Amino acid sequence: MIPTRKLRRKRILIVGCGDIGLRCAQLLLPRYRVLALTRQAERCASLRSLGVVPLVGDLDRRSSLKRLVGLADTVLHLAPPAAHGSDDQRTRFLLAALSRSWASPTWIYASTTGVYGDCAGALVDETRPVRPAHERSLRRLAAERQLRAAGARAVLSLRIVRIPGIYASNRLPLARLQAGMFTLKAEEDIYTNHIQADDLALILLRIKRLGRPQRIVHAVDDTQMKLADYFDLMADAHGLPRPKRIARTQAQDLLKPSLLSFMRESRRLINTRLKIELAYQLRYPTVQDFLLEQSPLSLAGGQPDSR
């Protein structure tokens, strides 16, 4: 008998293997060899225990990324940019390292819906012109443009996922509610957008399989809710006091600048591409669906606040 060659399992490199990256890894491990870039050598043992191959490297040091060349068929780029500036030097270094390979890997880049800036509560699809107002969004847009240019040169096959606020049982604003936070009055409040963490992980993998090259997709659920209503819903579901609503003029003195900047942007994201092109059925179509599964009695028993 002629011996058969054992096929190599396809390899996926996760860059930025935090909460969402680990959720993706758990879904990928049965079928793929999963590698994860980490700058913390002390994380290697825990990653190995999950079945993930750790690679120590620092996105802020280009020389530390040399060993990544040619390692992966797919790159899942979840790492945030640095905290300052309008460019994403980390993506620039990563792209420079990986583009030295002879192969043209698939890249999925996790961007932000903040690139649209303030849309005054309008409905927004993926064709809307970008208008980022803050450095954090400018950095994400810089990364998108670097990667799109590389995709146009056939250095890689790119898919971009624009992501709003992520929530999960371990990513809820309970500490802030317990501390007594403030939100805006209804007439001055903003629309906000959401995606549950497990849904997001599944969407990222669906895009890997079915996403079109150079295509942008919103990873967003069906929730149509203003920010203060979101906090009220969380408070009711967990038996906590609802935040006090204040005028925007008061907020200037009571809230941190980073939160104030977030509260200046209002938009309602459309997820038609997600549902039609990717045929993705949301596990949690709305935040309410998630809370009902987590704590149906608590949510049902939440009483409206008279404020």
TORVEX-713480 format. One record per residue (C-alpha): x, y, z; residue number from 1; residue in three letters. Coordinates in steps of 0.05 Angstrom, whole numbers, always signed. Last residue first. Layout:
<atoms>
ATOM | X | Y | Z | pos | code
ATOM | X | Y | Z | NUM | ala
...
</atoms>
This chain:
<atoms>
ATOM | X | Y | Z | pos | code
ATOM | -753 | +1188 | +756 | 307 | arg
ATOM | -811 | +1141 | +774 | 306 | ser
ATOM | -769 | +1079 | +763 | 305 | asp
ATOM | -802 | +1021 | +727 | 304 | pro
ATOM | -803 | +956 | +767 | 303 | gln
ATOM | -758 | +898 | +751 | 302 | gly
ATOM | -794 | +833 | +766 | 301 | gly
ATOM | -792 | +804 | +696 | 300 | ala
ATOM | -718 | +818 | +691 | 299 | leu
ATOM | -702 | +786 | +758 | 298 | ser
ATOM | -746 | +726 | +743 | 297 | leu
ATOM | -716 | +714 | +674 | 296 | pro
ATOM | -643 | +720 | +697 | 295 | ser
ATOM | -593 | +699 | +645 | 294 | gln
ATOM | -640 | +677 | +590 | 293 | glu
ATOM | -684 | +738 | +598 | 292 | leu
ATOM | -623 | +782 | +601 | 291 | leu
ATOM | -597 | +757 | +534 | 290 | phe
ATOM | -664 | +766 | +500 | 289 | asp
ATOM | -670 | +837 | +528 | 288 | gln
ATOM | -602 | +855 | +499 | 287 | val
ATOM | -631 | +839 | +431 | 286 | thr
ATOM | -624 | +787 | +376 | 285 | pro
ATOM | -585 | +741 | +423 | 284 | tyr
ATOM | -565 | +678 | +384 | 283 | arg
ATOM | -566 | +720 | +322 | 282 | leu
ATOM | -580 | +683 | +257 | 281 | gln
ATOM | -524 | +693 | +208 | 280 | tyr
ATOM | -540 | +683 | +134 | 279 | ala
ATOM | -472 | +715 | +118 | 278 | leu
ATOM | -496 | +757 | +59 | 277 | glu
ATOM | -568 | +765 | +84 | 276 | ile
ATOM | -564 | +770 | +160 | 275 | lys
ATOM | -497 | +803 | +169 | 274 | leu
ATOM | -506 | +846 | +107 | 273 | arg
ATOM | -573 | +871 | +134 | 272 | thr
ATOM | -543 | +892 | +202 | 271 | asn
ATOM | -563 | +966 | +204 | 270 | ile
ATOM | -531 | +1009 | +258 | 269 | leu
ATOM | -569 | +1063 | +295 | 268 | arg
ATOM | -527 | +1124 | +310 | 267 | arg
ATOM | -511 | +1174 | +365 | 266 | ser
ATOM | -442 | +1202 | +381 | 265 | glu
ATOM | -432 | +1256 | +434 | 264 | arg
ATOM | -440 | +1207 | +492 | 263 | met
ATOM | -375 | +1173 | +473 | 262 | phe
ATOM | -338 | +1239 | +481 | 261 | ser
ATOM | -369 | +1249 | +549 | 260 | leu
ATOM | -346 | +1180 | +571 | 259 | leu
ATOM | -274 | +1196 | +553 | 258 | ser
ATOM | -279 | +1266 | +584 | 257 | pro
ATOM | -300 | +1237 | +651 | 256 | lys
ATOM | -370 | +1255 | +676 | 255 | leu
ATOM | -395 | +1303 | +729 | 254 | leu
ATOM | -376 | +1373 | +705 | 253 | asp
ATOM | -394 | +1367 | +631 | 252 | gln
ATOM | -451 | +1321 | +651 | 251 | ala
ATOM | -487 | +1380 | +682 | 250 | gln
ATOM | -493 | +1415 | +614 | 249 | thr
ATOM | -516 | +1349 | +583 | 248 | arg
ATOM | -575 | +1347 | +631 | 247 | ala
ATOM | -579 | +1292 | +683 | 246 | ile
ATOM | -610 | +1224 | +690 | 245 | arg
ATOM | -595 | +1188 | +756 | 244 | lys
ATOM | -575 | +1116 | +745 | 243 | pro
ATOM | -626 | +1062 | +760 | 242 | arg
ATOM | -617 | +1028 | +827 | 241 | pro
ATOM | -596 | +955 | +825 | 240 | leu
ATOM | -638 | +892 | +826 | 239 | gly
ATOM | -598 | +857 | +772 | 238 | his
ATOM | -648 | +858 | +714 | 237 | ala
ATOM | -674 | +927 | +734 | 236 | asp
ATOM | -604 | +958 | +733 | 235 | ala
ATOM | -586 | +926 | +666 | 234 | met
ATOM | -651 | +953 | +635 | 233 | leu
ATOM | -639 | +1022 | +664 | 232 | asp
ATOM | -569 | +1022 | +636 | 231 | phe
ATOM | -595 | +1005 | +567 | 230 | tyr
ATOM | -650 | +1058 | +573 | 229 | asp
ATOM | -596 | +1109 | +589 | 228 | ala
ATOM | -559 | +1091 | +526 | 227 | leu
ATOM | -617 | +1095 | +478 | 226 | lys
ATOM | -643 | +1031 | +448 | 225 | met
ATOM | -656 | +997 | +382 | 224 | gln
ATOM | -629 | +926 | +394 | 223 | thr
ATOM | -625 | +884 | +330 | 222 | asp
ATOM | -554 | +859 | +340 | 221 | asp
ATOM | -489 | +886 | +312 | 220 | val
ATOM | -429 | +857 | +276 | 219 | ala
ATOM | -431 | +907 | +219 | 218 | his
ATOM | -397 | +880 | +156 | 217 | val
ATOM | -344 | +911 | +112 | 216 | ile
ATOM | -321 | +875 | +49 | 215 | arg
ATOM | -250 | +877 | +20 | 214 | gln
ATOM | -257 | +802 | +4 | 213 | pro
ATOM | -326 | +774 | +14 | 212 | arg
ATOM | -343 | +739 | +79 | 211 | gly
ATOM | -368 | +667 | +79 | 210 | leu
ATOM | -318 | +626 | +119 | 209 | arg
ATOM | -277 | +678 | +156 | 208 | lys
ATOM | -340 | +720 | +162 | 207 | ile
ATOM | -375 | +662 | +197 | 206 | arg
ATOM | -316 | +658 | +244 | 205 | leu
ATOM | -321 | +731 | +264 | 204 | leu
ATOM | -396 | +724 | +270 | 203 | ile
ATOM | -390 | +665 | +318 | 202 | leu
ATOM | -343 | +705 | +363 | 201 | ala
ATOM | -389 | +765 | +361 | 200 | leu
ATOM | -450 | +723 | +379 | 199 | asp
ATOM | -412 | +696 | +439 | 198 | asp
ATOM | -394 | +767 | +460 | 197 | ala
ATOM | -464 | +797 | +455 | 196 | gln
ATOM | -469 | +855 | +407 | 195 | ile
ATOM | -493 | +926 | +420 | 194 | his
ATOM | -510 | +994 | +392 | 193 | asn
ATOM | -524 | +1061 | +424 | 192 | thr
ATOM | -574 | +1116 | +410 | 191 | tyr
ATOM | -557 | +1180 | +446 | 190 | ile
ATOM | -592 | +1219 | +502 | 189 | asp
ATOM | -609 | +1292 | +501 | 188 | glu
ATOM | -686 | +1286 | +502 | 187 | glu
ATOM | -682 | +1224 | +547 | 186 | ala
ATOM | -640 | +1257 | +600 | 185 | lys
ATOM | -567 | +1235 | +601 | 184 | leu
ATOM | -537 | +1183 | +647 | 183 | thr
ATOM | -504 | +1186 | +715 | 182 | phe
ATOM | -470 | +1132 | +757 | 181 | met
ATOM | -481 | +1109 | +828 | 180 | gly
ATOM | -424 | +1062 | +847 | 179 | ala
ATOM | -469 | +1001 | +842 | 178 | gln
ATOM | -487 | +1020 | +770 | 177 | leu
ATOM | -414 | +1028 | +752 | 176 | arg
ATOM | -398 | +960 | +783 | 175 | ala
ATOM | -455 | +928 | +745 | 174 | leu
ATOM | -435 | +954 | +676 | 173 | pro
ATOM | -437 | +884 | +645 | 172 | leu
ATOM | -378 | +848 | +613 | 171 | arg
ATOM | -374 | +782 | +651 | 170 | asn
ATOM | -445 | +761 | +633 | 169 | ser
ATOM | -432 | +787 | +563 | 168 | ala
ATOM | -431 | +855 | +528 | 167 | tyr
ATOM | -395 | +885 | +469 | 166 | ile
ATOM | -408 | +957 | +448 | 165 | gly
ATOM | -404 | +967 | +372 | 164 | pro
ATOM | -362 | +926 | +322 | 163 | ile
ATOM | -342 | +939 | +251 | 162 | arg
ATOM | -318 | +875 | +219 | 161 | val
ATOM | -269 | +882 | +161 | 160 | ile
ATOM | -252 | +825 | +113 | 159 | arg
ATOM | -185 | +824 | +77 | 158 | leu
ATOM | -150 | +776 | +30 | 157 | ser
ATOM | -76 | +790 | +37 | 156 | leu
ATOM | -17 | +817 | -2 | 155 | val
ATOM | -63 | +820 | -62 | 154 | ala
ATOM | -42 | +893 | -75 | 153 | arg
ATOM | -114 | +916 | -63 | 152 | ala
ATOM | -113 | +875 | +2 | 151 | gly
ATOM | -52 | +913 | +25 | 150 | ala
ATOM | -87 | +979 | +12 | 149 | ala
ATOM | -148 | +953 | +50 | 148 | arg
ATOM | -103 | +933 | +108 | 147 | leu
ATOM | -71 | +1002 | +114 | 146 | gln
ATOM | -138 | +1036 | +106 | 145 | arg
ATOM | -171 | +994 | +160 | 144 | glu
ATOM | -113 | +1007 | +208 | 143 | ala
ATOM | -119 | +1082 | +197 | 142 | ala
ATOM | -194 | +1077 | +209 | 141 | leu
ATOM | -180 | +1043 | +276 | 140 | arg
ATOM | -131 | +1097 | +295 | 139 | arg
ATOM | -180 | +1152 | +275 | 138 | leu
ATOM | -232 | +1119 | +319 | 137 | ser
ATOM | -188 | +1123 | +382 | 136 | arg
ATOM | -167 | +1193 | +361 | 135 | glu
ATOM | -237 | +1220 | +363 | 134 | his
ATOM | -285 | +1250 | +311 | 133 | ala
ATOM | -286 | +1195 | +259 | 132 | pro
ATOM | -324 | +1214 | +196 | 131 | arg
ATOM | -335 | +1152 | +153 | 130 | val
ATOM | -379 | +1154 | +92 | 129 | pro
ATOM | -441 | +1109 | +99 | 128 | arg
ATOM | -436 | +1047 | +56 | 127 | thr
ATOM | -435 | +998 | +115 | 126 | glu
ATOM | -505 | +1018 | +138 | 125 | asp
ATOM | -526 | +1073 | +186 | 124 | val
ATOM | -596 | +1092 | +210 | 123 | leu
ATOM | -593 | +1163 | +237 | 122 | ala
ATOM | -587 | +1179 | +311 | 121 | gly
ATOM | -550 | +1244 | +300 | 120 | ala
ATOM | -497 | +1209 | +258 | 119 | cys
ATOM | -438 | +1225 | +304 | 118 | asp
ATOM | -373 | +1192 | +283 | 117 | gly
ATOM | -376 | +1137 | +230 | 116 | tyr
ATOM | -308 | +1108 | +251 | 115 | val
ATOM | -339 | +1094 | +319 | 114 | gly
ATOM | -368 | +1030 | +290 | 113 | thr
ATOM | -302 | +998 | +309 | 112 | thr
ATOM | -253 | +952 | +275 | 111 | ser
ATOM | -240 | +877 | +283 | 110 | ala
ATOM | -198 | +857 | +223 | 109 | tyr
ATOM | -206 | +789 | +191 | 108 | ile
ATOM | -146 | +772 | +148 | 107 | trp
ATOM | -142 | +715 | +98 | 106 | thr
ATOM | -71 | +697 | +81 | 105 | pro
ATOM | -34 | +712 | +16 | 104 | ser
ATOM | +26 | +665 | +17 | 103 | ala
ATOM | +98 | +683 | -1 | 102 | trp
ATOM | +107 | +713 | +68 | 101 | ser
ATOM | +139 | +781 | +77 | 100 | arg
ATOM | +69 | +811 | +86 | 99 | ser
ATOM | +67 | +781 | +156 | 98 | leu
ATOM | +121 | +825 | +185 | 97 | ala
ATOM | +102 | +890 | +151 | 96 | ala
ATOM | +28 | +878 | +167 | 95 | leu
ATOM | +43 | +868 | +240 | 94 | leu
ATOM | +86 | +930 | +244 | 93 | phe
ATOM | +34 | +974 | +209 | 92 | arg
ATOM | -21 | +943 | +251 | 91 | thr
ATOM | +17 | +964 | +313 | 90 | arg
ATOM | +31 | +1033 | +285 | 89 | gln
ATOM | -42 | +1050 | +283 | 88 | asp
ATOM | -44 | +1124 | +266 | 87 | asp
ATOM | -82 | +1182 | +299 | 86 | ser
ATOM | -40 | +1185 | +363 | 85 | gly
ATOM | -48 | +1154 | +432 | 84 | his
ATOM | -72 | +1091 | +466 | 83 | ala
ATOM | -38 | +1041 | +421 | 82 | ala
ATOM | -83 | +1004 | +372 | 81 | pro
ATOM | -128 | +948 | +396 | 80 | pro
ATOM | -112 | +875 | +379 | 79 | ala
ATOM | -167 | +834 | +347 | 78 | leu
ATOM | -133 | +814 | +282 | 77 | his
ATOM | -155 | +743 | +264 | 76 | leu
ATOM | -101 | +722 | +215 | 75 | val
ATOM | -115 | +662 | +170 | 74 | thr
ATOM | -68 | +614 | +134 | 73 | asp
ATOM | -17 | +622 | +189 | 72 | ala
ATOM | +57 | +613 | +201 | 71 | leu
ATOM | +86 | +645 | +139 | 70 | gly
ATOM | +122 | +700 | +175 | 69 | val
ATOM | +103 | +702 | +249 | 68 | leu
ATOM | +176 | +691 | +272 | 67 | arg
ATOM | +195 | +762 | +253 | 66 | lys
ATOM | +146 | +795 | +301 | 65 | leu
ATOM | +195 | +814 | +357 | 64 | ser
ATOM | +234 | +860 | +310 | 63 | ser
ATOM | +172 | +903 | +300 | 62 | arg
ATOM | +168 | +922 | +373 | 61 | arg
ATOM | +101 | +955 | +391 | 60 | asp
ATOM | +63 | +893 | +369 | 59 | leu
ATOM | +102 | +853 | +421 | 58 | asp
ATOM | +116 | +780 | +411 | 57 | gly
ATOM | +112 | +714 | +447 | 56 | val
ATOM | +77 | +660 | +407 | 55 | leu
ATOM | +29 | +615 | +444 | 54 | pro
ATOM | +1 | +551 | +413 | 53 | val
ATOM | -71 | +543 | +437 | 52 | val
ATOM | -95 | +476 | +466 | 51 | gly
ATOM | -128 | +507 | +527 | 50 | leu
ATOM | -71 | +486 | +572 | 49 | ser
ATOM | -23 | +517 | +522 | 48 | arg
ATOM | -57 | +585 | +531 | 47 | leu
ATOM | -51 | +580 | +607 | 46 | ser
ATOM | +23 | +562 | +602 | 45 | ala
ATOM | +39 | +618 | +553 | 44 | cys
ATOM | +6 | +673 | +593 | 43 | arg
ATOM | +69 | +686 | +635 | 42 | glu
ATOM | +106 | +704 | +571 | 41 | ala
ATOM | +62 | +766 | +564 | 40 | gln
ATOM | +69 | +797 | +495 | 39 | arg
ATOM | +19 | +748 | +466 | 38 | thr
ATOM | +7 | +724 | +395 | 37 | leu
ATOM | -40 | +665 | +392 | 36 | ala
ATOM | -36 | +603 | +348 | 35 | leu
ATOM | -95 | +558 | +334 | 34 | val
ATOM | -87 | +493 | +295 | 33 | arg
ATOM | -156 | +484 | +265 | 32 | tyr
ATOM | -215 | +437 | +267 | 31 | arg
ATOM | -233 | +423 | +340 | 30 | pro
ATOM | -194 | +485 | +362 | 29 | leu
ATOM | -235 | +537 | +324 | 28 | leu
ATOM | -294 | +547 | +371 | 27 | leu
ATOM | -251 | +550 | +433 | 26 | gln
ATOM | -203 | +597 | +398 | 25 | ala
ATOM | -260 | +645 | +380 | 24 | cys
ATOM | -281 | +651 | +453 | 23 | arg
ATOM | -208 | +661 | +471 | 22 | leu
ATOM | -201 | +717 | +421 | 21 | gly
ATOM | -264 | +751 | +447 | 20 | ile
ATOM | -238 | +752 | +519 | 19 | asp
ATOM | -167 | +769 | +501 | 18 | gly
ATOM | -125 | +739 | +446 | 17 | cys
ATOM | -102 | +802 | +411 | 16 | gly
ATOM | -72 | +773 | +348 | 15 | val
ATOM | -103 | +705 | +335 | 14 | ile
ATOM | -64 | +664 | +284 | 13 | leu
ATOM | -103 | +610 | +249 | 12 | ile
ATOM | -70 | +547 | +221 | 11 | arg
ATOM | -100 | +497 | +173 | 10 | lys
ATOM | -89 | +426 | +195 | 9 | arg
ATOM | -35 | +393 | +153 | 8 | arg
ATOM | -59 | +333 | +114 | 7 | leu
ATOM | -28 | +267 | +132 | 6 | lys
ATOM | +4 | +238 | +70 | 5 | arg
ATOM | -22 | +170 | +50 | 4 | thr
ATOM | +24 | +111 | +49 | 3 | pro
ATOM | +23 | +70 | -15 | 2 | ile
ATOM | +0 | +0 | +0 | 1 | met
</atoms>
